[in-house]
Amino acid sequence: MLSESPQIVTERIHLQLAKICRGEIARGTYRPDEKFPSEREIARRFGVSRATANKVVSNMIAEGMLVLRPGIGTFVAPIHGLHTSLRQMESFTDSALSVGMVPETKVLCFSRKRSWELSSLLRTSLRLDGRAGVCYFERLRFANGEPVILEHRWVRSDLVPGLSANKITGSFYHYLEEMHGIYMTGERHKIRAQNLSGREGKKFGVNEGAAVLVVEGTGFTEVEAPVWYQILYYRGDRYELENEVHAGGGPARLAVRRRA
């Protein structure tokens, strides 16, 4: 059995530590506007390098979960509403909890499909051979009782044996990590505006033709293995697309933010 490369091991440690830090904010260990532990404190507490701690904190700042106040320290970002970063991967459940909102998930359908039943786009995107199939499910995500995201997801069934509808009522990221040891490290998406059909509008409780933001693409692991293909519909009357760029190749920020 081949051992994992040092780079993959380091990336996995970073992902696990980031999950812990996000979870502490989601559970209220650190509240909005409260000072967050420094990189030195994080490194000492978890026995990791300063570089790893720096990467976690920097990513959380880029995601909007933390705010750097020069000369003072790093603080948990104040609550401005629910947002989903399109630049960093994050759990809808954690994102909602971190801003004091109650997340809920309703599974609308769950099925298994063979490779030959899928479109060529799905087969190619998921690198399916003739034997592999997928688990397909559709979920409606709620924030404080209001439906805000409609999700269609096709997951390689060979990677998630035993997956069923009752196992996807929470964070799918957490499920993959805890039950299958799969750590998602990236997504490739296209974003477009679209008007809802009557059928989709009914699921959201809005009229046909209502505007949505559609995010479509694959999610993959640290070795570039595709795990899912998804199509997400964000309600246009609840989210807006926010983009920030910097000259000279500096970090950019792109997010879907919940309207007040």
Residue pairs with C-beta under 8 A, 6 or more apart in sequence:
4 12
8 222
8 223
10 52
11 183
11 185
11 222
12 183
12 222
13 48
13 52
14 52
14 55
14 56
15 183
15 185
16 183
17 42
17 46
17 48
17 52
17 53
17 56
18 56
18 59
18 60
19 174
19 177
20 46
21 42
21 56
21 60
22 60
22 65
22 90
22 91
22 94
22 98
23 94
24 30
25 36
25 65
25 76
25 98
26 93
26 94
26 97
26 98
27 97
30 36
30 76
31 76
32 76
32 77
32 78
32 79
32 99
32 100
33 75
33 76
33 78
34 75
34 76
35 72
35 73
35 74
35 75
35 76
36 57
36 66
36 73
36 74
36 75
36 76
37 45
38 73
38 74
39 50
39 53
39 54
39 57
40 50
40 53
42 48
42 53
42 56
42 57
43 49
43 50
43 52
43 53
46 53
57 66
57 74
59 88
60 66
61 67
61 68
61 74
62 85
62 87
62 88
62 251
62 253
63 85
63 87
63 88
63 90
64 77
64 83
64 85
64 253
64 255
65 76
65 77
65 98
66 74
66 75
66 76
66 77
67 74
67 75
67 76
67 77
67 78
68 74
69 75
79 99
79 100
80 99
80 257
80 260
81 99
81 257
81 258
81 259
81 260
82 95
82 96
82 99
82 101
82 143
82 148
82 257
82 258
83 95
83 99
83 239
83 242
83 255
83 256
83 257
83 258
84 90
84 92
84 95
84 234
84 239
84 255
84 256
84 257
85 253
85 254
85 255
85 256
86 189
86 191
86 215
86 254
86 255
86 256
87 252
87 253
87 254
87 255
89 173
89 184
89 185
89 186
89 187
89 219
91 171
91 173
91 174
92 103
92 141
92 149
92 171
93 103
93 105
93 170
93 171
93 174
94 171
96 102
96 103
96 143
97 103
101 143
101 144
102 143
102 144
102 145
103 141
103 142
103 143
104 141
104 142
104 145
105 139
105 140
105 141
105 142
105 168
105 169
105 170
106 139
106 140
106 142
107 137
107 138
107 139
107 165
107 168
107 169
108 137
108 138
108 139
108 140
108 203
109 136
109 137
109 138
110 135
110 136
110 137
110 138
110 164
110 165
110 168
111 135
111 136
111 137
112 133
112 134
112 135
112 136
112 157
113 133
113 134
113 136
113 154
114 133
115 123
115 128
115 129
115 130
115 131
115 132
115 133
115 134
116 130
117 133
118 128
118 134
118 154
121 229
122 128
122 134
122 154
122 229
125 217
125 218
125 226
125 229
126 132
126 134
126 154
126 156
126 218
126 226
126 228
126 229
127 225
127 226
128 134
128 156
132 156
132 157
132 158
133 157
133 158
134 154
134 155
134 156
134 157
135 154
135 155
135 157
135 160
135 163
136 152
136 153
136 154
136 155
137 152
137 153
137 155
137 165
137 168
138 150
138 151
138 152
138 153
139 150
139 151
139 153
139 168
140 147
140 149
140 150
140 151
140 203
140 204
141 147
141 148
141 149
141 150
141 151
142 148
143 258
146 238
147 203
147 204
147 205
147 235
148 234
148 235
148 238
148 239
148 258
149 232
149 233
149 234
149 235
150 200
150 203
150 204
150 212
150 232
150 233
151 230
151 231
151 232
151 233
152 230
152 231
152 232
153 172
153 228
153 229
153 230
153 231
154 228
154 229
154 230
155 163
155 227
155 228
156 226
156 227
156 228
157 163
159 180
159 182
159 227
160 176
160 180
160 182
167 175
167 179
168 175
173 184
176 182
176 183
176 184
176 227
177 183
182 221
182 227
183 221
183 222
184 219
184 220
184 221
184 227
185 220
185 221
185 222
186 219
186 220
187 217
187 218
187 219
187 220
188 217
188 218
188 220
189 215
189 216
189 217
190 215
190 216
190 217
191 213
191 214
191 215
191 216
191 241
192 213
192 214
192 216
193 211
193 212
193 213
193 214
193 236
194 211
194 212
194 213
194 214
194 233
195 208
195 209
195 210
195 211
195 212
196 204
196 206
196 208
196 209
196 210
196 211
196 212
196 233
197 208
198 208
200 212
200 233
201 207
201 208
201 209
201 210
204 210
204 233
204 235
206 235
206 237
210 235
210 236
210 237
211 236
211 237
212 233
212 234
212 235
212 236
213 233
213 234
213 236
213 239
213 241
213 256
214 231
214 232
214 233
214 234
215 230
215 231
215 232
215 234
215 256
216 230
216 231
216 232
217 229
217 230
218 226
218 227
218 228
218 229
218 230
219 226
219 227
219 228
219 230
220 226
220 227
221 227
234 256
237 259
238 258
238 259
239 256
239 257
239 258
239 259
240 256
240 257
240 259
241 254
241 255
241 256
241 257
242 253
242 254
242 255
242 256
242 257
243 252
243 253
243 254
243 255
244 252
244 253
244 254
245 252
246 252
